[in-house]
Amino acid sequence: MKLLNTIIIKWLLMAKSKKENRGGTRKNAGAKPKYNEQTKTVAFRCPVSKVDELKIIVKSKLSEWSVK
């Protein structure tokens, strides 16, 4: 039984220590920031009749502020 436990422990250690050859992080990978400062997601309620108008105004302002 002790030998079996030793074999299982060695096998588990080998399985954990095996390094993956793919994936991981890369330098400069990912989406670049759209603005020159931190951002925060904001959600709020508005009248249904004003949703389209509000979206136009917000998109216009965000495009003014974005990094070109």
N, C-alpha and C positions, 0 to 999 in steps of 0.2 A: 504494500500500500504506500509506503514511504517513497519507494522508487517511482511509483505512478504519480504521486504528488510532485516530486522533483521534476519529472518530465513535463508535466502540465505547466508548472511554474516557468520552466525554461521556455516552453513553447509560447506562453503568454508574453513573456518579456521580449522574445524575438519578434512577435507579431506587433507589439507596440513600438519597438525601436526601428522597424523597417521604414525607411524614408520614402515618401511618395515622390515620383519623378515628374509629376505634372501638376498644373494648377498653382495656386499660391498668388502672392501679390507681386506686382511689377511696378517699378518706379514710373511715375507720371501716368499711371493707368487710371481710368475712371473719368467721370464727368468733371469738367472744369467749372469753377464757380461763375455764376452769371453776374454777380454783383461784387463790388469791392468791400463788402462788409458782411457780417453774419446775417442770416435770414431766419424768419420764424413763420410757420404756417398759421394762418388766421382764418377762422370760420365764423360767420355771423349770419343772422337772418335778415332778409329784406323782403319787401312786397313782391309777389310773383310777377306783377305787371312791370316791375323795374329791373328784373334780373338781366335781360339782354342789354339794357342801357348801362347798367352797372358793370357788366363784363367788358363792354367796349371801353369804358373809362379806365378800369383797372388795367387792362392789357396795354392801353396807350401809355399810362404812367410807368408801368413796368418796363416797357420798351425804351422809354426815355432814360431810365435809371440803369439799364443793363450795360455790361461791359461790351464794347464793340470790337 
